[in-house]
Amino acid sequence: MRGTFEYKLGGSGDALTVNIDLDAVCANALVRLDRYINWADVLKLTENDPEAAHAAERLHTLLQHMGK
């Protein structure tokens, strides 16, 4: 299944869930993409927006776990 990408956002309020279905090619590409993002710069840019900074940290953690 090359090229499949689907996401679903569910829940409400603070209890949101995101389901992302990727094929192996897309998943591996996301893991590699993590290496090119300068997360220190992202966190510096979001220092005045704690919610965005927290979301960036969670995304970075997710991408790292996908690579394991």
Sequence and secondary structure as in RCSB ss.txt:
>XXXX:A:sequence
MRGTFEYKLGGSGDALTVNIDLDAVCANALVRLDRYINWADVLKLTENDPEAAHAAERLHTLLQHMGK
>XXXX:A:secstr
 TT EEEEEEEETTEEEEEEEE HHHHHHHHHHHHHS HHHHHHHTTT HHHHHHHHHHHHHHHHHT 
